[in-house]
């Protein structure tokens, strides 16, 4: 049974399933944390899962995939609960399971479904300009670009996107016929348009299912759907 390659369908998990997930390691749907040290960073993973396709954050697992468990799980649960309430905006939906893995030690398993209210942000200081959204890419959570945030907003609204197929769109599709992917900056250059217009055009085409976006921590890439 391979669990790690599938979007999260259910919240409850038993020890056998947990060991199977841990054995396969971190991926798009699974993230390990040994402790709740730096909870302000841990909530990034939860936000990324909510903004993408959901996932599980498992606390009490070491980098070598050993189930260390938590000696004081009540304390770790409290720390993370406060961080979730304090730093995530808007609030995310999640469920929590606790499993005994060794002696009195437990692991915390947070199951976060894909959210219909994305984008969610990490808000550390209450300053609007400092909020950061994150998305899940393979086994990492990366900061969402301006374009990615607009795509998340558009998906949330369920917009019926219409667009005119003009010269700049023709230039784009011609480029993608010869190249696998394109960035906002490259599109702005080859179409001789501003970055703002290039950005907006790519976002609209993603929401219209003409293109797909491949988020990246440095710059996003857009490919034909």
N, C-alpha and C positions, 0 to 999 in steps of 0.2 A: 504494500500500500504506500503510494507516494503522495504525501500531503503538501509538500512545500511548493509545488508548482501550480497549485490551484488557488483561486480567490477564496477568501474566507466565507464559508457557507453557514457555519454554526459556531456557537461560542464555547460550549462545554467540551472538555478534553480530559481523557484519563491518562494514567501514568504510561501506559503502553504507547499511546499516541504521542505523548510528550517526548519519550525517548526516540521515537521514529523521527520526529521533527528535528530534534537536536542532532541526531546522527547525520542528517543531510546538511546541516549547517545553515548559516544565514543566507537569505535570498530576498526576493522582492516582497515576500509575504511574512518573513520571520526575522526578528532582530533579537539578539541576546544582550543582556547586561548582567554583570556579576553582582553589582550593588546599586543602591540608589544615590551614589555619590554624584554630585552635579545634576540634580533633578531638572534644572533649567535647560540642560542639554538633552536629557532623556525625552522630554516632551516633544522635541523636534521629530523624533521617530514616530510618535503617536499622531502628530499633525500630518506627517508625510503619508502615513497609512490612510488617514481619513480623506486626504486630498487625492489619493490615487485609487487603489483597488482594495483597500482594507489590508489587515495583517495582524500578526500577533507579536507583542513585545513580552519577552520572557525574562524575568529578573531572577537571578540566582544561578546563571549558567556562565561558565568561564570561557575564555577564548579557545581553549583546547577541547571544547564541547563537553566538559565534565559537569555533571549536575551537582554543584557545590551546595546549593540551597542557601537559605538565609537563616541566621541564628535568631534574629529578632524580627520576624516577618510583619508583626503588627506595626512596628516602628517604620519599617520600609514602606508599608502600605500607606501609612499616614503621611509620610514625606511626599510620596508621589501624588496622593490625593490632593494635598495642598497645592502642589506645583501645577497639577492639571486645572484646578479651579482658578489659580492665580494667573497662569501664564498663557493659557490657550483661549483664543477668541476667534469666532464664537465657540461656545462649548461643544465638545464632541460627544458622541455616544460611544459607550464601551461597556464591556462586561469584565469582571475579574474572577478568576478561579485561583484557588490555592491548593497545591498538592504537596504532600509530604514525600520527600525523595530520599532522605537518609536520616535515620534517628528522629530527632525532633525538628530537623531543618525542613523548610518549605520553599517552594518557588512560587512566585506571583506570575500569573499568566493573564495579560491584558489583551482582550480581543477587540479590535477596533474595526467596525465595518466601513465600507466606502460611504462617504457622507453625501446626502442630497443638498447640504447647505454649504458646500465648499465655495471659495477657499477658506480654510482655517489658517490662523496665524499664531505664531509665538509672539506674545506681547510682554516683554520683560520689564518695561518701565512706564507703560501707559501712554507713551508718545506715539501718535498715529504713524508718523513718518518712519519710526523705528520697527514697526511690525514686520515680521518676516514669515513668508509662507514656504513650505517645503513639500517636495514630492518624492516618491520612492522610485529609484532607478537601480535595477538589479538589487544588490545587497547594501545599497547606500541611500541615505536621505540627503537630497541636495536642495539648495535654495531655489525657489521658483523664480524664473525671470519675469519681467513685465509682461511678455507675451503669454507665458504659461499662466500667470494670474488671470489675464483676460480670458483665456480659453476656459479656465475653471469657472469663472463667473458666467460665461456664455453657456456652458454645460448645465450649470445650476438653473439657469433661467429657461432652458429648453427652447431656445429661440428657433424660429423657422427662418433660416438664413437664406437670403437671396442676394445675388451679386451680378454685376454686369461683366461679361467676358470681353474686356478691352485689350488695349495694346500691352499694358503692364502685365496682365495675366498671360497673354500669349508669349511674352518674353520669358516669363517664369516657367511655363510649361515646356517651352523649347529648351531652356537650360536644363530642366530636370529630365528631358528626354536623352540628354547627353551626359548627365551627371547624376549620381545617386542621391545627392542631398544638397541643400542650400541653407545659408544663414541669412539673417535679416540684413546684415551689412553687405553681403555679396549681392543680394537681391536689389538693394537700394542702388548699388553701383551699376549693375548691368542694365537696370531699367531706367537709370537716370532719374530717380525719384528720391524724395527725402526719406530718412530712416523712419519717421513717423508713419508715412504712407505705406512704406514697405512692411512695417510691423503690423499695421491694421489689416492690410491685404492678406498677409499670411494667416493671421488669427481668423479672419472671416472664412478663408478657404479650409482651415482645419475644422471649424464649426459646421461647414457645409459638407464635410466628409470628402473633400477633394484632395486634401493633404493630411498627413499625420505629423505630429510633432514628436521629436526624440529629445527630451530634456537632458541637459548636461550642465555640470557645475560651472563651466567656463562660458559656453554659449550653446543655445539650442540649435538643433538641426531639423529641417523640414524635408519630408520626402513625399513622393506621390502615394496616395492611398491605394 
